[in-house]
Amino acid sequence: MDKNMKSLIYLNELRAGSGEVGEALLAKFLLAFLQAENKPEYIICVNEAVRLSTERGRVGYAALKELEHAGLKVLSCGTCLEAYKLTDKLSIGVISNAVEIANLLSSHKQITL
């Protein structure tokens, strides 16, 4: 990847792949970005993935918190938070909207897990 190209992690689910190890695997991949040479600028959580930024019991919660602490910007879809009744539980990052997410998706290389 071009070192100057901005990137983001796009999370749509609570797991990487399928099966029982999927949630733990996602957490491991997220933590690996702490040591990556070219860190992404944003992590965007949509659909079920908003649970990672709201539910402390999720395996990936701590990894997401560490990435935020390392300077990555974490955005959670406001419509998704509302649909799951989690808006008031957001504890990592900020609430975003479709326009902001669309702008970021169109201007950054996307990493999906």
N, C-alpha and C positions, 0 to 999 in steps of 0.2 A: 504494500500500500504506500502511496505517496506520503512522505512524512509531513507535508504541508496541507494535505487534504483533511478537512474536518470530518469527524465521524460521530455516530451516535449508536447506542444500543437500543434496539426496538424489541420490547418484551410484550408478547401477546398472551402468554400463558404462565402458569406457575412452575413450569418444569422445562427441562431441555430434553426433547425426545419423548418417548413413551416409557411405560414401565414403572416399577416401584422406585427405581433410583433417580427418576427424573428430577425431583425437587432438589435432592442433594447434589446432583450433577450441575444443575443451574447455579446453585450457590458456589460450587467450586469454580465454574467458568467465570462467574462475576468476580470472585476474589482474585483470579488470575490476572484480571485487568489492572489490579493494583501494581503488578510488576511488569506490565506491558510497556514496551518502549514508546509506543504511540497510543496514549490513552484517549478514549473517546471523550467528547465534550459533554454529551448529554446521555441520560438514560430515560427513555420514554416508556411508561407503563400504561397499557390499554387493556380493555376487557378484564379477564381474570387476574392479570398481572398487577392490577392496582392493589390487590390483597398483599403484595410484597411490601408496599409502602404504608400499610395500615395495620397489619396483623402481626404483632411481635412474636407470635408463636410459629410463624412460617420459617422454614429452614433458610430461605433466601433473605429474610429480613435483615439479619446482622451483616451480611455481605453488602446489601444495598446501602445500609447505614455507613459502613466503612468507605464505600466508594464516594458517598456524599461528603464525608469528612475529608477525603482526599481531594476534593474540589470538583468532582463531577456534578453536573446539575441534573437533578431528578425531577421529572415532570410526570404527573399522573392525570389521566383524562378525567375531566370534571363530570362529563356525562356518565362515564363508567362508575365513578365514585358514587354518584347519585343513584344509579340503577341498583347498586349493591348496598345502598344505605351506609356508606363508609366515609362520607365527606367529613364528618366531625372526628373521624379516627385517623386522619392523615397525620403521620408523624415523621415522614421522610419526604423532603422535597416540597414542591408546591403544586397547586392545582393548575392545570393548563386547559386549553380548549382546542377545538378542531382547526381553527385558523392558524394558531401558533404551531401546532404539531404538523400541519400540512406544510407550512413554510420551512420548518426544520427538516422534514423528510425530503423536501425538494432541494435543499441546499447542502445536505450532509450525506456522506457515504453511510449506508445502513448496515449494521451488524445485527444479525438475528441469531438467537440461540435456541 
